[in-house]
């Protein structure tokens, strides 16, 4: 179904309503397409994450336990 080129103006809710009509298989394909198209992580963000990983490895005692943090957030 790659034949037609169309230009249709839809608002966000109309797009959501159209996606809801897709089969689960097609929803998954759409999701994969969206993330494959827009998953470029800027180099500066990659560098920040790499530095944080290095710091965590140098100082493992500074790391917080997620279960403990999660419990504190729900209190």
N, C-alpha and C positions, 0 to 999 in steps of 0.2 A: 504494500500500500504506500509506496514511495513516489507516486505519480504526480499528485497535484500540489501546486504552490498556492496557498491561500493566505489572506491577511484578514483575520477576524479579530475584532476588538471585544475582549471579554473582561469583565471585572473579576476580582479574585474569587468571589463566591461562585460565579459561573464556572470558573476553572475547577474549583473544588467539587461542584456538583457533577461536572463532566468526568473527573477522575473517579468519583464514587461509582460511576457506571462501568468502569473498567473491570475486567476479570482480575482475580488475584495475580495471575501470571503477568498480565499487562501492567498492573500496578508495580510489581517488582521490577519489571523492565524499565518503567518510567523512573522509578527511584534510582536504579543503577545508572541510568543515563544522566540524571540530574547531578548525582554525586561525582560521576566521572568527569562531567563537563566543568564543574565548579570546585574541584577539590585541590586546586593549586594553593599551597601554603606558602606565603611570602618567605623569602630567605631570612629576613630579620626575625620572623617568628620561629623559624626552624632553629636559628642561632640561640634565641632565648631559651627554648626547650632544651637544647643541647647543653647549655651552660647550667641550667637547673639540674639536669641529670648528673653532670659532673660534680656539682656542689653536693648533691644528695649522696653520691658515692664517697666523696671525701669526708662527709659528716653525717653518717647514717643516723646518729642520735638526734639530729635535728628534725627528722621525719616524724610526722604524726600518724598514729594508727587510725585508719579510716573508720573502723567500727566505733572507736571512742569518740571521734569527732562527730560522726553521724548521731550518736546518742546525745551528745551535748546540743546539737542543733535542734533536736526534737523536744528538748526540755523547756 
